[in-house]
């Protein structure tokens, strides 16, 4: 793939993308109790098939938009040896 060329990855149907967006908004809510976040993270990881999705949500500088988080996760391809 050439530099600057968009990477083709998986896609989500509209309902799954809406659910992923909702989960991300809820996880980024400042008043979300820690005990409530575990189940939401689990659901988001299963939906996006991206391990450690928290890294995309909280440890990227500059912060990724909701759609950028989803798109980045969908470009992920696990290593198969």
N, C-alpha and C positions, 0 to 999 in steps of 0.2 A: 504494500500500500504506500502511495506517495505521501510525503509530508503535507499536512493541510487538507488532505482528502478525508471526508467524513467516513467514519467506520460504520459499517452496516452491522446491526445487531438484531436481537430479538425485538418483538413488538408486543404490546398489550392491547387488548380490545378496549373500547371506550369505558366500559364499566369497571374493568380492572385498573385502568389508569386513574379513573376518578377515585377509586378506593385507595390506591397508592398515594394520591395527592392528599386525600383526607387524613390518612395515617401520618404522613409527613407533617402536615399542619398541626395535628394533635401532639406529635412527639416534640415539636419545636415550641409548643405552648409553655410559657414559663411557670404556670401553676400546675402542671401535670405532676402528680406524686410519682416518686421513683418506682414504687411497687406497681403502678399502673402501666409503666412504660415497657416492662419486660414482654408482656403479651403482645403489645403493639409492635415492638421490634421483631418478635418472632413471626408475626403475620406478614409484616413488610418484607422480611428476608425470604419467606416462602413465596410471596407474590412476585418479587423481583428476581429471585434465584441469585441473590448477591450476599455472600457471607460478610458480616461486619459492616452492614449498611450504616451503622452509627458513624463510621469514619467519614462517609460522604455527607452526613447531616451536620456533623459538628467539628470536624477536624480538617476542613479544606479552607484555604485562604487564597483568594477571597471566597466567602461563603457562596455555595452553589444555590441557585434558585430551585424551587420545588421540581420544575420540569427538568432542569439540568441533573438533579439527583437521579431522577427516573431514567433519563437518557443514558447517563454514565453507567448506571447499574445494568441496563439492558445491553450495553456493549461488552459486559463481562463475559468471558469464556473461560470456564474452568480448565485447568491443566489436566489432560488425560495422557497418562504415560504408558 
